[in-house]
Amino acid sequence: MYEGVVQDLIDELGHLPGIGPKSAQRIAFHLLAADPADIARLQDVLGKVREGVQFCEICGNVSEQQQCRICRDPRRDTALICVVEEPKDVLAVERTREFKGRYHVLGGALDPLSGIGPDQLRIRELLARLGAEQVTEVIIATDPNTEGEATATYLVRMLRDFPGLAVTRLASGLPMGGDLEFADELTLGRALSGRRAL
């Protein structure tokens, strides 16, 4: 334990996702040794993020305006919506350069043990979009874990009654360059059940 504000800094950094006690300590001491101008820039950016970033009124992605750049882009296919859990997932899908539609960010996944139910997610907003826009396909791209699968199952039940709407799920299976012997049973089972004709 360190004294006063140094320990407070370590504790606050330790609350960030993916930062354990050792990483928090390393970052804190890096900041203590950093040039004052670097610290001032960091403070400035943190203030701007807090005040200037909002969530897109259409899809829920992070944005500096009322609508994000993807929702404003007239070249995007408005008939396709890819449903993701978090804004960081939008970036992951965008990096593939394969998807040309729009997104819907739920703001998390169903997790009853943590008190996250359908009312805490942006599911009502998704249903409203489907009623107002000419959407032909919803791609469910939630994480392939227990919470993501529960969310996907819930969404499929909610969306199957929309006439003319195709509801699809991202395929899951073996990573490129991977070896079968190192794949876990669940991943290998998914790859087998999701096989396709060549």
Disulfide bonds with the S-S distance in Angstrom:
none
